[in-house]
Amino acid sequence: MDWFRSLWIQRRIAWWLSRENDQTRSCFSRFHHARLGSLAKDFPGMKTANRGISGDVTRGVLYRMKEDVLDLNPKAVVLLIGTMTSKKR
C-alpha cells in the first residue's frame, strides 16, 4: 500500500506546517476525502480542521490522535472510525 503510505506522510506534514493556524479549531477526523472541501460550507462560521485520511485504519487514527488532533487544543472533536463500505456486485 505505497499509495496510502505516501498520502499519510503528505497529510501529516501539511498538518504539521499548519498547526499554529489550526489551534482551537473544531477537529474532524476520518472524513472521506470527498468531504475535505465542504467543511466550511457544512459548518459556516465555525473554524474547522479536517484531520481525516481516507483509507486510514483505527490503529492509524489512534497513533496520530494526540499530535494531529489533541495538540491543537480543539473546542470540539468529531471522530469517526471503524466504518466499512460495501461494494455492490
Distance bins in CASP14 RR format, pairs under 12 A and 6 or more apart:
PFRMAT RR
TARGET T0000
AUTHOR 0000-0000-0000
RMODE 2
METHOD distances of the structure
MODEL  1
1 7 0 0 0 0 1 0 0 0 0 0 0
1 8 0 0 0 0 1 0 0 0 0 0 0
1 55 0 0 0 0 1 0 0 0 0 0 0
1 56 0 0 0 0 0 1 0 0 0 0 0
1 57 0 0 0 0 0 1 0 0 0 0 0
2 8 0 0 0 0 0 1 0 0 0 0 0
2 9 0 0 0 0 0 1 0 0 0 0 0
3 9 0 0 0 0 0 1 0 0 0 0 0
3 10 0 0 0 0 0 1 0 0 0 0 0
3 53 0 0 0 0 0 1 0 0 0 0 0
3 54 0 0 0 0 0 1 0 0 0 0 0
3 55 0 0 0 0 0 1 0 0 0 0 0
4 10 0 0 0 0 0 1 0 0 0 0 0
4 11 0 0 0 0 0 1 0 0 0 0 0
4 33 0 0 0 0 0 1 0 0 0 0 0
4 53 0 0 0 0 1 0 0 0 0 0 0
4 54 0 0 0 0 1 0 0 0 0 0 0
4 55 1 0 0 1 0 0 0 0 0 0 0
4 56 0 0 0 0 1 0 0 0 0 0 0
4 57 0 0 0 0 1 0 0 0 0 0 0
4 60 0 0 0 0 0 1 0 0 0 0 0
5 11 0 0 0 0 0 1 0 0 0 0 0
5 12 0 0 0 0 0 1 0 0 0 0 0
5 53 0 0 0 0 0 1 0 0 0 0 0
5 55 0 0 0 0 0 1 0 0 0 0 0
5 56 0 0 0 0 0 1 0 0 0 0 0
5 60 0 0 0 0 0 1 0 0 0 0 0
6 12 0 0 0 0 0 1 0 0 0 0 0
6 13 0 0 0 0 0 1 0 0 0 0 0
6 53 0 0 0 0 0 1 0 0 0 0 0
7 13 0 0 0 0 0 1 0 0 0 0 0
7 14 0 0 0 0 0 1 0 0 0 0 0
7 33 0 0 0 0 1 0 0 0 0 0 0
7 52 0 0 0 0 0 1 0 0 0 0 0
7 53 1 0 0 1 0 0 0 0 0 0 0
7 54 1 0 0 1 0 0 0 0 0 0 0
7 55 0 0 0 0 1 0 0 0 0 0 0
7 56 0 0 0 0 1 0 0 0 0 0 0
8 14 0 0 0 0 0 1 0 0 0 0 0
8 15 0 0 0 0 0 1 0 0 0 0 0
8 51 0 0 0 0 0 1 0 0 0 0 0
8 52 0 0 0 0 0 1 0 0 0 0 0
8 53 1 0 1 0 0 0 0 0 0 0 0
8 54 0 0 0 0 0 1 0 0 0 0 0
8 55 0 0 0 0 1 0 0 0 0 0 0
8 56 1 0 0 1 0 0 0 0 0 0 0
8 57 0 0 0 0 0 1 0 0 0 0 0
8 59 0 0 0 0 0 1 0 0 0 0 0
8 60 0 0 0 0 1 0 0 0 0 0 0
8 61 0 0 0 0 0 1 0 0 0 0 0
8 63 0 0 0 0 0 1 0 0 0 0 0
8 64 0 0 0 0 1 0 0 0 0 0 0
8 68 0 0 0 0 0 1 0 0 0 0 0
9 15 0 0 0 0 0 1 0 0 0 0 0
9 16 0 0 0 0 0 1 0 0 0 0 0
9 53 0 0 0 0 0 1 0 0 0 0 0
9 64 0 0 0 0 0 1 0 0 0 0 0
10 16 0 0 0 0 0 1 0 0 0 0 0
10 17 0 0 0 0 0 1 0 0 0 0 0
10 53 0 0 0 0 1 0 0 0 0 0 0
11 17 0 0 0 0 0 1 0 0 0 0 0
11 18 0 0 0 0 0 1 0 0 0 0 0
11 29 0 0 0 0 0 1 0 0 0 0 0
11 33 0 0 0 0 1 0 0 0 0 0 0
11 36 0 0 0 0 0 1 0 0 0 0 0
11 49 0 0 0 0 0 1 0 0 0 0 0
11 50 0 0 0 0 1 0 0 0 0 0 0
11 51 0 0 0 0 1 0 0 0 0 0 0
11 52 1 0 0 1 0 0 0 0 0 0 0
11 53 1 0 1 0 0 0 0 0 0 0 0
11 54 0 0 0 0 1 0 0 0 0 0 0
11 55 0 0 0 0 0 1 0 0 0 0 0
11 56 0 0 0 0 1 0 0 0 0 0 0
11 60 0 0 0 0 0 1 0 0 0 0 0
11 64 0 0 0 0 1 0 0 0 0 0 0
11 68 0 0 0 0 1 0 0 0 0 0 0
12 18 0 0 0 0 0 1 0 0 0 0 0
12 19 0 0 0 0 0 1 0 0 0 0 0
12 51 0 0 0 0 1 0 0 0 0 0 0
12 52 0 0 0 0 0 1 0 0 0 0 0
12 53 0 0 0 0 1 0 0 0 0 0 0
12 56 0 0 0 0 0 1 0 0 0 0 0
12 60 0 0 0 0 0 1 0 0 0 0 0
12 63 0 0 0 0 0 1 0 0 0 0 0
12 64 1 0 0 1 0 0 0 0 0 0 0
12 67 0 0 0 0 1 0 0 0 0 0 0
12 68 1 0 0 1 0 0 0 0 0 0 0
12 69 0 0 0 0 0 1 0 0 0 0 0
13 19 0 0 0 0 0 1 0 0 0 0 0
13 67 0 0 0 0 0 1 0 0 0 0 0
13 68 0 0 0 0 0 1 0 0 0 0 0
14 21 0 0 0 0 0 1 0 0 0 0 0
14 22 0 0 0 0 0 1 0 0 0 0 0
14 36 0 0 0 0 0 1 0 0 0 0 0
14 49 0 0 0 0 0 1 0 0 0 0 0
14 50 0 0 0 0 0 1 0 0 0 0 0
14 51 0 0 0 0 0 1 0 0 0 0 0
14 52 0 0 0 0 0 1 0 0 0 0 0
14 53 0 0 0 0 0 1 0 0 0 0 0
14 68 0 0 0 0 0 1 0 0 0 0 0
15 21 0 0 0 0 0 1 0 0 0 0 0
15 22 1 0 0 1 0 0 0 0 0 0 0
15 25 0 0 0 0 0 1 0 0 0 0 0
15 27 0 0 0 0 0 1 0 0 0 0 0
15 29 0 0 0 0 0 1 0 0 0 0 0
15 49 1 0 0 1 0 0 0 0 0 0 0
15 50 0 0 0 0 1 0 0 0 0 0 0
15 51 1 0 0 1 0 0 0 0 0 0 0
15 52 0 0 0 0 1 0 0 0 0 0 0
15 53 0 0 0 0 1 0 0 0 0 0 0
15 64 0 0 0 0 1 0 0 0 0 0 0
15 67 0 0 0 0 1 0 0 0 0 0 0
15 68 1 0 1 0 0 0 0 0 0 0 0
15 69 0 0 0 0 1 0 0 0 0 0 0
15 71 0 0 0 0 0 1 0 0 0 0 0
15 72 0 0 0 0 1 0 0 0 0 0 0
16 22 0 0 0 0 0 1 0 0 0 0 0
16 51 0 0 0 0 0 1 0 0 0 0 0
16 64 0 0 0 0 0 1 0 0 0 0 0
16 67 0 0 0 0 1 0 0 0 0 0 0
16 68 0 0 0 0 1 0 0 0 0 0 0
16 71 0 0 0 0 0 1 0 0 0 0 0
16 72 0 0 0 0 0 1 0 0 0 0 0
18 25 0 0 0 0 1 0 0 0 0 0 0
18 49 1 0 0 1 0 0 0 0 0 0 0
18 50 0 0 0 0 0 1 0 0 0 0 0
18 51 0 0 0 0 0 1 0 0 0 0 0
18 68 0 0 0 0 0 1 0 0 0 0 0
18 72 0 0 0 0 1 0 0 0 0 0 0
19 25 0 0 0 0 0 1 0 0 0 0 0
19 27 0 0 0 0 0 1 0 0 0 0 0
19 49 0 0 0 0 1 0 0 0 0 0 0
19 51 0 0 0 0 0 1 0 0 0 0 0
19 67 0 0 0 0 1 0 0 0 0 0 0
19 68 0 0 0 0 1 0 0 0 0 0 0
19 69 0 0 0 0 0 1 0 0 0 0 0
19 70 0 0 0 0 0 1 0 0 0 0 0
19 71 1 0 0 1 0 0 0 0 0 0 0
19 72 1 0 0 1 0 0 0 0 0 0 0
19 73 0 0 0 0 0 1 0 0 0 0 0
19 74 0 0 0 0 0 1 0 0 0 0 0
20 49 0 0 0 0 0 1 0 0 0 0 0
20 71 0 0 0 0 0 1 0 0 0 0 0
20 72 0 0 0 0 1 0 0 0 0 0 0
20 73 0 0 0 0 0 1 0 0 0 0 0
21 47 0 0 0 0 1 0 0 0 0 0 0
21 48 0 0 0 0 0 1 0 0 0 0 0
21 49 0 0 0 0 1 0 0 0 0 0 0
21 72 0 0 0 0 1 0 0 0 0 0 0
22 28 0 0 0 0 0 1 0 0 0 0 0
22 47 0 0 0 0 1 0 0 0 0 0 0
22 48 0 0 0 0 1 0 0 0 0 0 0
22 49 1 0 1 0 0 0 0 0 0 0 0
22 50 0 0 0 0 1 0 0 0 0 0 0
22 51 0 0 0 0 1 0 0 0 0 0 0
22 68 0 0 0 0 1 0 0 0 0 0 0
22 69 0 0 0 0 1 0 0 0 0 0 0
22 71 0 0 0 0 1 0 0 0 0 0 0
22 72 1 0 1 0 0 0 0 0 0 0 0
22 73 0 0 0 0 1 0 0 0 0 0 0
22 74 0 0 0 0 1 0 0 0 0 0 0
22 75 0 0 0 0 0 1 0 0 0 0 0
23 47 0 0 0 0 1 0 0 0 0 0 0
23 49 0 0 0 0 1 0 0 0 0 0 0
23 69 0 0 0 0 0 1 0 0 0 0 0
23 70 0 0 0 0 0 1 0 0 0 0 0
23 71 0 0 0 0 1 0 0 0 0 0 0
23 72 1 0 1 0 0 0 0 0 0 0 0
23 73 1 0 0 1 0 0 0 0 0 0 0
23 74 0 0 0 0 1 0 0 0 0 0 0
23 75 0 0 0 0 0 1 0 0 0 0 0
24 46 0 0 0 0 0 1 0 0 0 0 0
24 47 1 0 0 1 0 0 0 0 0 0 0
24 48 0 0 0 0 0 1 0 0 0 0 0
24 49 0 0 0 0 1 0 0 0 0 0 0
24 71 0 0 0 0 0 1 0 0 0 0 0
24 72 1 0 0 1 0 0 0 0 0 0 0
24 73 1 0 1 0 0 0 0 0 0 0 0
24 74 1 0 0 1 0 0 0 0 0 0 0
24 75 1 0 1 0 0 0 0 0 0 0 0
24 76 0 0 0 0 0 1 0 0 0 0 0
24 77 0 0 0 0 0 1 0 0 0 0 0
25 39 0 0 0 0 1 0 0 0 0 0 0
25 40 0 0 0 0 0 1 0 0 0 0 0
25 43 0 0 0 0 0 1 0 0 0 0 0
25 45 0 0 0 0 0 1 0 0 0 0 0
25 46 0 0 0 0 1 0 0 0 0 0 0
25 47 1 0 1 0 0 0 0 0 0 0 0
25 48 1 0 1 0 0 0 0 0 0 0 0
25 49 1 0 1 0 0 0 0 0 0 0 0
25 50 0 0 0 0 1 0 0 0 0 0 0
25 51 0 0 0 0 1 0 0 0 0 0 0
25 69 0 0 0 0 0 1 0 0 0 0 0
25 72 1 0 0 1 0 0 0 0 0 0 0
25 73 0 0 0 0 1 0 0 0 0 0 0
25 74 1 0 0 1 0 0 0 0 0 0 0
25 75 1 0 0 1 0 0 0 0 0 0 0
25 76 0 0 0 0 1 0 0 0 0 0 0
25 77 0 0 0 0 0 1 0 0 0 0 0
25 78 0 0 0 0 0 1 0 0 0 0 0
26 39 0 0 0 0 1 0 0 0 0 0 0
26 40 0 0 0 0 0 1 0 0 0 0 0
26 42 0 0 0 0 0 1 0 0 0 0 0
26 43 1 0 0 1 0 0 0 0 0 0 0
26 45 0 0 0 0 0 1 0 0 0 0 0
26 46 1 0 1 0 0 0 0 0 0 0 0
26 47 1 0 0 1 0 0 0 0 0 0 0
26 48 1 0 1 0 0 0 0 0 0 0 0
26 49 1 0 0 1 0 0 0 0 0 0 0
26 50 0 0 0 0 0 1 0 0 0 0 0
26 51 0 0 0 0 0 1 0 0 0 0 0
26 69 0 0 0 0 0 1 0 0 0 0 0
26 72 0 0 0 0 1 0 0 0 0 0 0
26 73 0 0 0 0 0 1 0 0 0 0 0
26 74 1 0 1 0 0 0 0 0 0 0 0
26 75 1 0 1 0 0 0 0 0 0 0 0
26 76 1 0 1 0 0 0 0 0 0 0 0
26 77 1 0 0 1 0 0 0 0 0 0 0
26 78 1 0 0 1 0 0 0 0 0 0 0
26 79 0 0 0 0 0 1 0 0 0 0 0
27 39 0 0 0 0 0 1 0 0 0 0 0
27 43 0 0 0 0 0 1 0 0 0 0 0
27 46 0 0 0 0 0 1 0 0 0 0 0
27 47 0 0 0 0 0 1 0 0 0 0 0
27 48 1 0 0 1 0 0 0 0 0 0 0
27 49 1 0 1 0 0 0 0 0 0 0 0
27 50 1 0 0 1 0 0 0 0 0 0 0
27 51 1 0 1 0 0 0 0 0 0 0 0
27 52 0 0 0 0 1 0 0 0 0 0 0
27 61 0 0 0 0 0 1 0 0 0 0 0
27 64 0 0 0 0 0 1 0 0 0 0 0
27 65 0 0 0 0 1 0 0 0 0 0 0
27 66 0 0 0 0 0 1 0 0 0 0 0
27 67 0 0 0 0 0 1 0 0 0 0 0
27 68 0 0 0 0 1 0 0 0 0 0 0
27 69 1 0 1 0 0 0 0 0 0 0 0
27 70 0 0 0 0 1 0 0 0 0 0 0
27 71 0 0 0 0 0 1 0 0 0 0 0
27 72 1 0 0 1 0 0 0 0 0 0 0
27 73 0 0 0 0 1 0 0 0 0 0 0
27 74 1 0 1 0 0 0 0 0 0 0 0
27 75 0 0 0 0 1 0 0 0 0 0 0
27 76 1 0 0 1 0 0 0 0 0 0 0
27 77 1 0 1 0 0 0 0 0 0 0 0
27 78 1 0 0 1 0 0 0 0 0 0 0
27 79 0 0 0 0 1 0 0 0 0 0 0
27 80 0 0 0 0 0 1 0 0 0 0 0
28 35 0 0 0 0 1 0 0 0 0 0 0
28 36 0 0 0 0 1 0 0 0 0 0 0
28 37 0 0 0 0 0 1 0 0 0 0 0
28 38 0 0 0 0 0 1 0 0 0 0 0
28 39 1 0 0 1 0 0 0 0 0 0 0
28 40 0 0 0 0 0 1 0 0 0 0 0
28 42 0 0 0 0 1 0 0 0 0 0 0
28 43 0 0 0 0 1 0 0 0 0 0 0
28 46 0 0 0 0 0 1 0 0 0 0 0
28 47 0 0 0 0 0 1 0 0 0 0 0
28 48 1 0 0 1 0 0 0 0 0 0 0
28 49 1 0 0 1 0 0 0 0 0 0 0
28 50 1 0 1 0 0 0 0 0 0 0 0
28 51 1 0 0 1 0 0 0 0 0 0 0
28 52 1 0 0 1 0 0 0 0 0 0 0
28 53 0 0 0 0 0 1 0 0 0 0 0
28 61 0 0 0 0 0 1 0 0 0 0 0
28 68 0 0 0 0 0 1 0 0 0 0 0
28 69 0 0 0 0 1 0 0 0 0 0 0
28 72 0 0 0 0 0 1 0 0 0 0 0
28 74 0 0 0 0 1 0 0 0 0 0 0
28 76 0 0 0 0 1 0 0 0 0 0 0
28 77 1 0 0 1 0 0 0 0 0 0 0
28 78 1 0 1 0 0 0 0 0 0 0 0
28 79 0 0 0 0 1 0 0 0 0 0 0
28 80 0 0 0 0 1 0 0 0 0 0 0
29 35 0 0 0 0 0 1 0 0 0 0 0
29 39 0 0 0 0 0 1 0 0 0 0 0
29 48 0 0 0 0 0 1 0 0 0 0 0
29 49 0 0 0 0 1 0 0 0 0 0 0
29 50 1 0 0 1 0 0 0 0 0 0 0
29 51 1 0 1 0 0 0 0 0 0 0 0
29 52 1 0 1 0 0 0 0 0 0 0 0
29 53 0 0 0 0 1 0 0 0 0 0 0
29 54 0 0 0 0 0 1 0 0 0 0 0
29 56 0 0 0 0 1 0 0 0 0 0 0
29 58 0 0 0 0 0 1 0 0 0 0 0
29 60 0 0 0 0 0 1 0 0 0 0 0
29 61 1 0 0 1 0 0 0 0 0 0 0
29 62 0 0 0 0 0 1 0 0 0 0 0
29 64 0 0 0 0 1 0 0 0 0 0 0
29 65 1 0 0 1 0 0 0 0 0 0 0
29 68 1 0 0 1 0 0 0 0 0 0 0
29 69 1 0 1 0 0 0 0 0 0 0 0
29 70 0 0 0 0 0 1 0 0 0 0 0
29 72 0 0 0 0 0 1 0 0 0 0 0
29 74 0 0 0 0 0 1 0 0 0 0 0
29 76 0 0 0 0 0 1 0 0 0 0 0
29 77 1 0 0 1 0 0 0 0 0 0 0
29 78 1 0 0 1 0 0 0 0 0 0 0
29 79 1 0 1 0 0 0 0 0 0 0 0
29 80 1 0 0 1 0 0 0 0 0 0 0
29 81 1 0 0 1 0 0 0 0 0 0 0
29 82 0 0 0 0 0 1 0 0 0 0 0
30 36 0 0 0 0 0 1 0 0 0 0 0
30 50 0 0 0 0 1 0 0 0 0 0 0
30 51 0 0 0 0 1 0 0 0 0 0 0
30 52 1 0 1 0 0 0 0 0 0 0 0
30 53 1 0 0 1 0 0 0 0 0 0 0
30 54 0 0 0 0 1 0 0 0 0 0 0
30 55 0 0 0 0 1 0 0 0 0 0 0
30 56 1 0 0 1 0 0 0 0 0 0 0
30 57 0 0 0 0 1 0 0 0 0 0 0
30 58 0 0 0 0 1 0 0 0 0 0 0
30 60 0 0 0 0 1 0 0 0 0 0 0
30 61 1 0 0 1 0 0 0 0 0 0 0
30 62 0 0 0 0 0 1 0 0 0 0 0
30 64 0 0 0 0 0 1 0 0 0 0 0
30 65 0 0 0 0 0 1 0 0 0 0 0
30 68 0 0 0 0 0 1 0 0 0 0 0
30 69 0 0 0 0 0 1 0 0 0 0 0
30 77 0 0 0 0 0 1 0 0 0 0 0
30 78 0 0 0 0 1 0 0 0 0 0 0
30 79 1 0 0 1 0 0 0 0 0 0 0
30 80 1 0 1 0 0 0 0 0 0 0 0
30 81 1 0 1 0 0 0 0 0 0 0 0
30 82 1 0 0 1 0 0 0 0 0 0 0
30 83 1 0 0 1 0 0 0 0 0 0 0
31 37 0 0 0 0 1 0 0 0 0 0 0
31 38 0 0 0 0 1 0 0 0 0 0 0
31 39 1 0 0 1 0 0 0 0 0 0 0
31 42 0 0 0 0 0 1 0 0 0 0 0
31 43 0 0 0 0 0 1 0 0 0 0 0
31 48 0 0 0 0 0 1 0 0 0 0 0
31 49 0 0 0 0 0 1 0 0 0 0 0
31 50 1 0 1 0 0 0 0 0 0 0 0
31 51 0 0 0 0 1 0 0 0 0 0 0
31 52 1 0 1 0 0 0 0 0 0 0 0
31 53 0 0 0 0 1 0 0 0 0 0 0
31 54 1 0 0 1 0 0 0 0 0 0 0
31 55 0 0 0 0 0 1 0 0 0 0 0
31 56 0 0 0 0 0 1 0 0 0 0 0
31 61 0 0 0 0 0 1 0 0 0 0 0
31 78 0 0 0 0 1 0 0 0 0 0 0
31 79 0 0 0 0 0 1 0 0 0 0 0
31 80 1 0 0 1 0 0 0 0 0 0 0
31 81 0 0 0 0 0 1 0 0 0 0 0
31 83 0 0 0 0 0 1 0 0 0 0 0
32 38 0 0 0 0 0 1 0 0 0 0 0
32 39 0 0 0 0 0 1 0 0 0 0 0
32 50 0 0 0 0 0 1 0 0 0 0 0
32 52 0 0 0 0 1 0 0 0 0 0 0
32 53 0 0 0 0 0 1 0 0 0 0 0
32 54 1 0 1 0 0 0 0 0 0 0 0
32 55 0 0 0 0 1 0 0 0 0 0 0
32 56 0 0 0 0 0 1 0 0 0 0 0
32 80 0 0 0 0 1 0 0 0 0 0 0
32 83 0 0 0 0 1 0 0 0 0 0 0
32 85 0 0 0 0 1 0 0 0 0 0 0
33 50 0 0 0 0 1 0 0 0 0 0 0
33 52 0 0 0 0 1 0 0 0 0 0 0
33 53 0 0 0 0 1 0 0 0 0 0 0
33 54 1 0 1 0 0 0 0 0 0 0 0
33 55 0 0 0 0 1 0 0 0 0 0 0
33 56 0 0 0 0 0 1 0 0 0 0 0
34 50 0 0 0 0 0 1 0 0 0 0 0
34 52 0 0 0 0 0 1 0 0 0 0 0
34 54 0 0 0 0 1 0 0 0 0 0 0
35 41 0 0 0 0 1 0 0 0 0 0 0
35 42 1 0 0 1 0 0 0 0 0 0 0
35 43 0 0 0 0 0 1 0 0 0 0 0
35 48 0 0 0 0 0 1 0 0 0 0 0
35 50 1 0 0 1 0 0 0 0 0 0 0
35 52 0 0 0 0 1 0 0 0 0 0 0
35 54 0 0 0 0 1 0 0 0 0 0 0
35 78 0 0 0 0 0 1 0 0 0 0 0
35 80 0 0 0 0 0 1 0 0 0 0 0
36 42 0 0 0 0 0 1 0 0 0 0 0
36 48 0 0 0 0 0 1 0 0 0 0 0
36 49 0 0 0 0 0 1 0 0 0 0 0
36 50 1 0 1 0 0 0 0 0 0 0 0
36 51 0 0 0 0 0 1 0 0 0 0 0
36 52 0 0 0 0 1 0 0 0 0 0 0
36 53 0 0 0 0 0 1 0 0 0 0 0
36 54 0 0 0 0 1 0 0 0 0 0 0
37 43 0 0 0 0 0 1 0 0 0 0 0
37 48 0 0 0 0 1 0 0 0 0 0 0
37 50 1 0 0 1 0 0 0 0 0 0 0
38 44 0 0 0 0 0 1 0 0 0 0 0
38 48 0 0 0 0 0 1 0 0 0 0 0
38 50 0 0 0 0 1 0 0 0 0 0 0
39 45 0 0 0 0 0 1 0 0 0 0 0
39 46 0 0 0 0 1 0 0 0 0 0 0
39 47 0 0 0 0 1 0 0 0 0 0 0
39 48 1 0 1 0 0 0 0 0 0 0 0
39 49 0 0 0 0 1 0 0 0 0 0 0
39 50 1 0 1 0 0 0 0 0 0 0 0
39 51 0 0 0 0 0 1 0 0 0 0 0
39 52 0 0 0 0 0 1 0 0 0 0 0
39 78 0 0 0 0 1 0 0 0 0 0 0
40 46 0 0 0 0 1 0 0 0 0 0 0
40 47 0 0 0 0 1 0 0 0 0 0 0
40 48 1 0 0 1 0 0 0 0 0 0 0
40 49 0 0 0 0 0 1 0 0 0 0 0
40 50 0 0 0 0 1 0 0 0 0 0 0
41 48 0 0 0 0 0 1 0 0 0 0 0
42 48 0 0 0 0 1 0 0 0 0 0 0
42 50 0 0 0 0 0 1 0 0 0 0 0
42 78 0 0 0 0 0 1 0 0 0 0 0
43 49 0 0 0 0 0 1 0 0 0 0 0
43 50 0 0 0 0 0 1 0 0 0 0 0
43 75 0 0 0 0 0 1 0 0 0 0 0
43 76 0 0 0 0 0 1 0 0 0 0 0
43 78 0 0 0 0 1 0 0 0 0 0 0
46 74 0 0 0 0 0 1 0 0 0 0 0
46 75 0 0 0 0 1 0 0 0 0 0 0
46 76 0 0 0 0 1 0 0 0 0 0 0
46 78 0 0 0 0 0 1 0 0 0 0 0
47 72 0 0 0 0 0 1 0 0 0 0 0
47 74 0 0 0 0 1 0 0 0 0 0 0
47 75 0 0 0 0 1 0 0 0 0 0 0
47 76 0 0 0 0 0 1 0 0 0 0 0
48 72 0 0 0 0 0 1 0 0 0 0 0
48 74 0 0 0 0 1 0 0 0 0 0 0
48 75 0 0 0 0 0 1 0 0 0 0 0
48 76 0 0 0 0 1 0 0 0 0 0 0
48 77 0 0 0 0 0 1 0 0 0 0 0
48 78 0 0 0 0 1 0 0 0 0 0 0
49 68 0 0 0 0 1 0 0 0 0 0 0
49 69 0 0 0 0 1 0 0 0 0 0 0
49 70 0 0 0 0 0 1 0 0 0 0 0
49 71 0 0 0 0 0 1 0 0 0 0 0
49 72 1 0 0 1 0 0 0 0 0 0 0
49 73 0 0 0 0 0 1 0 0 0 0 0
49 74 1 0 0 1 0 0 0 0 0 0 0
49 75 0 0 0 0 0 1 0 0 0 0 0
49 76 0 0 0 0 0 1 0 0 0 0 0
49 77 0 0 0 0 1 0 0 0 0 0 0
49 78 0 0 0 0 0 1 0 0 0 0 0
50 68 0 0 0 0 0 1 0 0 0 0 0
50 69 0 0 0 0 0 1 0 0 0 0 0
50 72 0 0 0 0 0 1 0 0 0 0 0
50 74 0 0 0 0 0 1 0 0 0 0 0
50 77 0 0 0 0 0 1 0 0 0 0 0
50 78 0 0 0 0 1 0 0 0 0 0 0
50 80 0 0 0 0 0 1 0 0 0 0 0
51 60 0 0 0 0 0 1 0 0 0 0 0
51 61 0 0 0 0 1 0 0 0 0 0 0
51 64 1 0 0 1 0 0 0 0 0 0 0
51 65 0 0 0 0 1 0 0 0 0 0 0
51 66 0 0 0 0 0 1 0 0 0 0 0
51 67 0 0 0 0 1 0 0 0 0 0 0
51 68 1 0 1 0 0 0 0 0 0 0 0
51 69 1 0 1 0 0 0 0 0 0 0 0
51 70 0 0 0 0 0 1 0 0 0 0 0
51 71 0 0 0 0 0 1 0 0 0 0 0
51 72 0 0 0 0 1 0 0 0 0 0 0
51 74 0 0 0 0 1 0 0 0 0 0 0
51 77 0 0 0 0 1 0 0 0 0 0 0
51 78 0 0 0 0 1 0 0 0 0 0 0
51 79 0 0 0 0 1 0 0 0 0 0 0
51 80 0 0 0 0 0 1 0 0 0 0 0
51 81 0 0 0 0 0 1 0 0 0 0 0
52 60 0 0 0 0 0 1 0 0 0 0 0
52 61 0 0 0 0 1 0 0 0 0 0 0
52 64 0 0 0 0 1 0 0 0 0 0 0
52 65 0 0 0 0 0 1 0 0 0 0 0
52 68 0 0 0 0 1 0 0 0 0 0 0
52 69 0 0 0 0 1 0 0 0 0 0 0
52 77 0 0 0 0 0 1 0 0 0 0 0
52 78 0 0 0 0 0 1 0 0 0 0 0
52 79 0 0 0 0 1 0 0 0 0 0 0
52 80 0 0 0 0 1 0 0 0 0 0 0
52 81 0 0 0 0 1 0 0 0 0 0 0
53 60 0 0 0 0 1 0 0 0 0 0 0
53 61 0 0 0 0 1 0 0 0 0 0 0
53 63 0 0 0 0 0 1 0 0 0 0 0
53 64 0 0 0 0 1 0 0 0 0 0 0
53 68 0 0 0 0 1 0 0 0 0 0 0
53 69 0 0 0 0 0 1 0 0 0 0 0
53 80 0 0 0 0 0 1 0 0 0 0 0
53 81 0 0 0 0 0 1 0 0 0 0 0
54 61 0 0 0 0 0 1 0 0 0 0 0
54 80 0 0 0 0 0 1 0 0 0 0 0
54 83 0 0 0 0 0 1 0 0 0 0 0
54 85 0 0 0 0 0 1 0 0 0 0 0
55 61 0 0 0 0 0 1 0 0 0 0 0
55 80 0 0 0 0 0 1 0 0 0 0 0
55 81 0 0 0 0 0 1 0 0 0 0 0
55 82 0 0 0 0 0 1 0 0 0 0 0
55 83 0 0 0 0 0 1 0 0 0 0 0
55 84 0 0 0 0 0 1 0 0 0 0 0
55 85 0 0 0 0 0 1 0 0 0 0 0
56 62 0 0 0 0 0 1 0 0 0 0 0
56 63 0 0 0 0 1 0 0 0 0 0 0
56 64 0 0 0 0 1 0 0 0 0 0 0
56 65 0 0 0 0 0 1 0 0 0 0 0
56 68 0 0 0 0 0 1 0 0 0 0 0
56 79 0 0 0 0 0 1 0 0 0 0 0
56 80 0 0 0 0 0 1 0 0 0 0 0
56 81 0 0 0 0 1 0 0 0 0 0 0
56 82 0 0 0 0 1 0 0 0 0 0 0
56 83 0 0 0 0 0 1 0 0 0 0 0
57 63 0 0 0 0 1 0 0 0 0 0 0
57 64 0 0 0 0 0 1 0 0 0 0 0
57 81 0 0 0 0 1 0 0 0 0 0 0
57 82 1 0 0 1 0 0 0 0 0 0 0
57 83 0 0 0 0 0 1 0 0 0 0 0
57 84 0 0 0 0 0 1 0 0 0 0 0
58 64 0 0 0 0 0 1 0 0 0 0 0
58 65 0 0 0 0 0 1 0 0 0 0 0
58 79 0 0 0 0 0 1 0 0 0 0 0
58 80 0 0 0 0 0 1 0 0 0 0 0
58 81 1 0 1 0 0 0 0 0 0 0 0
58 82 1 0 1 0 0 0 0 0 0 0 0
58 83 0 0 0 0 1 0 0 0 0 0 0
58 84 0 0 0 0 0 1 0 0 0 0 0
59 65 0 0 0 0 0 1 0 0 0 0 0
59 81 0 0 0 0 1 0 0 0 0 0 0
59 82 0 0 0 0 0 1 0 0 0 0 0
60 66 0 0 0 0 0 1 0 0 0 0 0
60 67 0 0 0 0 0 1 0 0 0 0 0
60 68 0 0 0 0 1 0 0 0 0 0 0
60 69 0 0 0 0 0 1 0 0 0 0 0
60 81 0 0 0 0 1 0 0 0 0 0 0
60 82 0 0 0 0 0 1 0 0 0 0 0
61 67 0 0 0 0 0 1 0 0 0 0 0
61 68 0 0 0 0 1 0 0 0 0 0 0
61 69 0 0 0 0 1 0 0 0 0 0 0
61 70 0 0 0 0 0 1 0 0 0 0 0
61 77 0 0 0 0 0 1 0 0 0 0 0
61 79 1 0 0 1 0 0 0 0 0 0 0
61 80 0 0 0 0 1 0 0 0 0 0 0
61 81 1 0 1 0 0 0 0 0 0 0 0
61 82 0 0 0 0 1 0 0 0 0 0 0
61 83 0 0 0 0 0 1 0 0 0 0 0
62 68 0 0 0 0 0 1 0 0 0 0 0
62 69 0 0 0 0 0 1 0 0 0 0 0
62 70 0 0 0 0 0 1 0 0 0 0 0
62 79 0 0 0 0 0 1 0 0 0 0 0
62 81 0 0 0 0 1 0 0 0 0 0 0
62 82 0 0 0 0 0 1 0 0 0 0 0
63 69 0 0 0 0 0 1 0 0 0 0 0
63 81 0 0 0 0 0 1 0 0 0 0 0
64 70 0 0 0 0 1 0 0 0 0 0 0
64 71 0 0 0 0 0 1 0 0 0 0 0
64 79 0 0 0 0 0 1 0 0 0 0 0
64 81 0 0 0 0 0 1 0 0 0 0 0
65 71 0 0 0 0 1 0 0 0 0 0 0
65 72 0 0 0 0 0 1 0 0 0 0 0
65 74 0 0 0 0 0 1 0 0 0 0 0
65 77 0 0 0 0 1 0 0 0 0 0 0
65 79 0 0 0 0 1 0 0 0 0 0 0
65 81 0 0 0 0 1 0 0 0 0 0 0
66 72 0 0 0 0 0 1 0 0 0 0 0
66 73 0 0 0 0 0 1 0 0 0 0 0
66 74 0 0 0 0 0 1 0 0 0 0 0
66 77 0 0 0 0 0 1 0 0 0 0 0
68 74 0 0 0 0 0 1 0 0 0 0 0
68 77 0 0 0 0 0 1 0 0 0 0 0
68 79 0 0 0 0 0 1 0 0 0 0 0
69 75 0 0 0 0 0 1 0 0 0 0 0
69 76 0 0 0 0 0 1 0 0 0 0 0
69 77 1 0 0 1 0 0 0 0 0 0 0
69 78 0 0 0 0 0 1 0 0 0 0 0
69 79 0 0 0 0 1 0 0 0 0 0 0
69 81 0 0 0 0 0 1 0 0 0 0 0
70 77 1 0 0 1 0 0 0 0 0 0 0
70 79 0 0 0 0 0 1 0 0 0 0 0
71 77 0 0 0 0 0 1 0 0 0 0 0
END
